[in-house]
Amino acid sequence: MKLTPMIDYEDLIFQAKCQLDNVSDYFDEDASLHRCEGNTLFMILDDGSEARIDLDPIIDFVAAMKELR
């Protein structure tokens, strides 16, 4: 018997869509959310450099998994 975990894909897509109020809770204390543009997060790392995190691949993956479900 194969067990399939119950995943709320709508919630995952919502979380991936850059909610400024709580998105920084998912990152290490050495980095902070600087700004959000569309589906891209811009983080300031502890050394002062900026990192870009593109959420589109994550959103696409979650949407594809939802289709398979």
N, C-alpha and C positions, 0 to 999 in steps of 0.2 A: 504494500500500500504506500503510495507516494503522498507525503504531506506537503501541502502548499501553504506557505505562510500568508496570513491575511494582511495585505498591505493596502493602506489608504493612498492610492496613487494621486488622487486629487489633492490631498494634503501635502504630499511630497512636491508636486508641481507648484503649489501655492508657496511652500517654504523656499523653493529654489528661485522664486521670482523676486527675490531681493526685498525683504521687508526690513527697513532700516531700524525699526524699534527693537528687534531681537536677533538680527543676523550675527552681530558680533559675539553673541554667546557661544557660537559654534567654533570660534577660533581660539588659538592659544593666547595667553595673557601678553605675550611678547608682540602681538600684532593687533592693530585696531582698524576698524572699518573707517575709511576716509570718506568715500562717497560711492554712490551707485548711479550708473547710467544704463538705463534699459536693463538688460540681463547680464551686465558686467559689474563686478565688484572691484573697487580699488582699495587696496589695503596698504597701510603704512607699517612696515616691518620695524623691528626693534633697532635696526641699524640706520633707520631713516629712509631707506629705499622704498619705492612703491611697487607693489605687485598687482597684476591684473588677473582676475579669475573670471573666465567666461563661463557662464552658466548654461549657455545654449546646448552644449553636448549632454549635460545632465538632464535638462528639460526634455530633449529629444529622446534620450534613453528611457526615461520614465514614461513618456508618452508611448513609446514602442512597446514597453513591457505591459502597459495597460491594454494595448491592442491584442497582445498575445493571451491575455487573461480571458 
